[in-house]
Amino acid sequence: MGLIVAGPFRAAWKRPSSNTPARPGFAALLPMILSLTFTLSSITLISQFAHPFVRLWPASGQQDPFSYQALAVVSILLQTIILMGLVLLAIRRWTLPFGTLTLIFTLNITALSFMQDHYILIPVAALAGFVADVLLWWLKPSVTRSNELRLFAFLVPLVLYLLYFLTLIFTTDIACTIPLWLGSTVVAGIAGWFLSYLLVPPQMPAEV
């Protein structure tokens, strides 16, 4: 399934730059964007047992709070790496049009919401995707703008999981303390920031 849904993304990746406009529009990139979305969804559906949008461990019972909190933090880190790995890969290749990340985030979380009927989290994904699109438009991260790329990679998961925890706080009774849930959002940002170094590694001493 992964090979099938990733086909348009791989085809678009291999297409020569001379055949692609400098700033392709949303319609031109829509097959690639949907392919990227379905590729992400195929991974997150398989790993849904470790996804904080499917398993609401922060809002679970109080029987063993440490286990629930540990699972929440680990799942946030895992899914941040999966999400930001694909997003940064797309940024490496294309100048994504506004609305791309809103579509990817919303469709992915909408599919996941049906697993445990957590539909309240769909607006979280949509708002986080919109903020990510604004950051993409404002910072213009790319391999030639490494500082902006690292800031983008830090802020996107930070915003996503900050909205996630705030939604749970106002709609459920979460077991996490403020330092834990706020720290988890920062750690998610740090994970995205680390991934940016794989995309654009720092210069070696001999290259400076």
Phi, psi and omega per residue, in radians:
M1 nan -0.697 3.120
G2 -1.078 -0.730 3.124
L3 -1.133 -0.646 -3.117
I4 -1.203 -0.915 -3.050
V5 -1.232 -0.415 3.129
A6 -1.477 -0.059 -3.089
G7 -0.985 -0.917 3.127
P8 -1.079 -0.597 3.109
F9 -1.144 -0.785 -3.133
R10 -1.174 -0.639 3.111
A11 -1.145 -0.757 3.117
A12 -1.140 -0.631 3.134
W13 -1.103 -0.709 -3.074
K14 -1.443 -0.168 -3.129
R15 -1.176 2.275 -3.122
P16 -0.995 2.495 -3.131
S17 -1.085 -0.465 3.138
S18 -1.159 -0.383 3.124
N19 -1.634 0.044 -3.090
T20 -2.093 2.320 3.092
P21 -1.031 2.695 -3.125
A22 -1.025 -0.718 3.091
R23 -2.238 1.417 -3.099
P24 -1.110 2.528 3.138
G25 -1.338 3.057 -3.104
F26 -1.086 -0.756 -3.104
A27 -1.116 -0.673 -3.127
A28 -1.146 -0.603 -3.100
L29 -1.677 0.003 -3.052
L30 -1.018 -0.767 3.093
P31 -1.019 -0.713 3.109
M32 -1.154 -0.723 -3.109
I33 -1.120 -0.778 3.114
L34 -1.143 -0.676 3.099
S35 -1.083 -0.756 3.101
L36 -1.103 -0.702 3.123
T37 -1.097 -0.797 -3.124
F38 -1.217 -0.555 3.067
T39 -1.150 -0.792 3.075
L40 -1.049 -0.775 -3.096
S41 -1.154 -0.613 3.114
S42 -1.129 -0.609 3.116
I43 -1.294 -0.782 -3.088
T44 -1.240 -0.528 3.084
L45 -1.192 -0.658 3.095
I46 -1.189 -0.638 -3.099
S47 -1.742 0.431 -3.083
Q48 -1.118 -0.396 3.102
F49 -1.165 -0.254 3.102
A50 -2.217 0.818 3.129
H51 -2.190 2.162 -3.074
P52 -1.178 -0.322 3.092
F53 -1.454 -0.202 3.075
V54 -1.796 -0.834 3.102
R55 -1.795 1.834 -3.086
L56 -1.464 1.204 -3.121
W57 -1.043 -0.653 3.111
P58 -1.074 -0.420 -3.138
A59 -1.804 0.226 -3.129
S60 -1.344 3.076 -3.102
G61 -1.126 3.013 -3.058
Q62 -1.662 0.210 -3.047
Q63 -1.111 -0.770 3.135
D64 -2.463 1.304 -2.998
P65 -1.050 -0.589 -3.106
F66 -1.122 -0.736 3.137
S67 -1.099 -0.756 3.133
Y68 -1.110 -0.733 -3.128
Q69 -1.173 -0.711 3.120
A70 -1.114 -0.747 3.107
L71 -1.114 -0.657 3.126
A72 -1.094 -0.821 -3.105
V73 -1.146 -0.787 -3.137
V74 -1.101 -0.739 -3.132
S75 -1.172 -0.631 3.093
I76 -1.102 -0.774 3.129
L77 -1.126 -0.781 -3.132
L78 -1.050 -0.860 -3.069
Q79 -1.270 -0.479 3.032
T80 -1.120 -0.760 3.140
I81 -1.103 -0.744 3.137
I82 -1.134 -0.859 -3.088
L83 -1.114 -0.934 -3.051
M84 -1.248 -0.468 3.068
G85 -1.065 -0.770 3.132
L86 -1.280 -0.675 3.136
V87 -1.120 -0.813 -3.132
L88 -1.152 -0.584 3.089
L89 -1.096 -0.739 3.123
A90 -1.162 -0.681 3.110
I91 -1.132 -0.568 3.111
R92 -1.058 -0.536 -3.013
R93 -1.792 -0.644 -3.008
W94 -2.241 2.768 2.877
T95 -1.571 1.740 -3.005
L96 -1.257 2.311 3.115
P97 -1.244 2.743 3.139
F98 -1.071 2.367 -3.117
G99 1.804 -0.217 -3.110
T100 -1.082 -0.887 -3.060
L101 -1.260 -0.554 3.047
T102 -1.058 -0.775 3.132
L103 -1.136 -0.796 -3.097
I104 -1.106 -0.866 -3.104
F105 -1.088 -0.796 -3.047
T106 -1.174 -0.817 -3.138
L107 -1.110 -0.702 -3.122
N108 -1.130 -0.851 -3.113
I109 -1.254 -0.529 3.063
T110 -1.076 -0.761 3.100
A111 -1.090 -0.724 -3.131
L112 -1.226 -0.524 -3.069
S113 -1.117 -0.434 3.140
F114 -1.286 -0.266 -3.108
M115 -1.157 -0.748 -3.116
Q116 -2.273 0.315 3.107
D117 1.049 0.726 3.097
H118 -1.713 1.115 -3.053
Y119 -1.241 -0.331 -3.141
I120 -1.108 -0.330 -3.095
L121 -1.544 -0.123 3.101
I122 -1.104 -0.805 3.078
P123 -1.072 -0.514 3.080
V124 -1.064 -0.820 -3.138
A125 -1.132 -0.732 -3.125
A126 -1.104 -0.774 -3.136
L127 -1.186 -0.731 3.103
A128 -1.102 -0.699 3.098
G129 -1.123 -0.675 3.109
F130 -1.129 -0.771 3.094
V131 -1.075 -0.704 3.105
A132 -1.088 -0.685 3.083
D133 -1.131 -0.688 3.092
V134 -1.113 -0.760 3.102
L135 -1.107 -0.681 3.114
L136 -1.112 -0.727 3.123
W137 -1.206 -0.669 -3.047
W138 -1.375 -0.826 -3.061
L139 -1.450 -0.491 -3.080
K140 0.896 0.981 -3.108
P141 -1.182 2.483 3.110
S142 -2.831 3.070 -3.141
V143 -1.182 -0.357 3.110
T144 -1.632 -0.104 3.095
R145 -2.182 1.240 -2.986
S146 -1.150 -0.659 -3.135
N147 -1.123 -0.755 3.097
E148 -1.155 -0.633 3.108
L149 -1.107 -0.768 -3.129
R150 -1.176 -0.677 3.091
L151 -1.139 -0.738 3.091
F152 -1.064 -0.808 -3.117
A153 -1.116 -0.484 3.101
F154 -1.396 -0.751 -2.986
L155 -1.316 -0.614 -3.052
V156 -1.079 -0.946 3.101
P157 -1.164 -0.530 3.082
L158 -1.048 -0.835 -3.141
V159 -1.147 -0.757 -3.111
L160 -1.005 -0.870 -3.059
Y161 -1.457 -0.352 2.977
L162 -1.162 -0.779 3.072
L163 -1.132 -0.631 3.112
Y164 -1.046 -0.890 -3.100
F165 -1.216 -0.660 3.112
L166 -1.103 -0.661 3.096
T167 -1.126 -0.750 3.119
L168 -1.142 -0.643 -3.137
I169 -1.092 -0.720 -3.058
F170 -1.523 -0.193 -3.102
T171 -2.063 -0.314 -3.129
T172 -2.398 -3.072 3.101
D173 -1.943 1.614 -3.058
I174 -1.409 2.633 -3.103
A175 -1.620 -0.126 -3.080
C176 -1.396 2.492 3.022
T177 -1.368 2.882 -3.135
I178 -1.037 -0.818 3.120
P179 -1.047 -0.562 -3.100
L180 -1.279 -0.889 -3.081
W181 -1.280 -0.603 3.098
L182 -1.246 -0.664 3.075
G183 -1.143 -0.600 3.119
S184 -1.125 -0.652 3.108
T185 -1.156 -0.677 3.124
V186 -1.187 -0.709 3.122
V187 -1.120 -0.636 3.060
A188 -1.069 -0.724 3.078
G189 -1.102 -0.702 3.119
I190 -1.118 -0.670 3.103
A191 -1.073 -0.757 3.079
G192 -1.115 -0.678 3.114
W193 -1.085 -0.758 3.084
F194 -1.060 -0.692 -3.140
L195 -1.084 -0.557 3.140
S196 -1.106 -0.436 3.112
Y197 -1.314 -0.393 3.013
L198 -1.295 -0.631 3.122
L199 -1.260 -0.797 3.131
V200 -2.272 1.542 -3.128
P201 -1.204 2.676 3.088
P202 -1.161 2.748 -3.123
Q203 -1.174 2.515 3.022
M204 -1.279 2.701 -3.115
P205 -0.955 -0.607 -3.125
A206 -1.268 -0.290 -3.100
E207 -1.595 -0.220 -3.081
V208 -1.284 nan nan
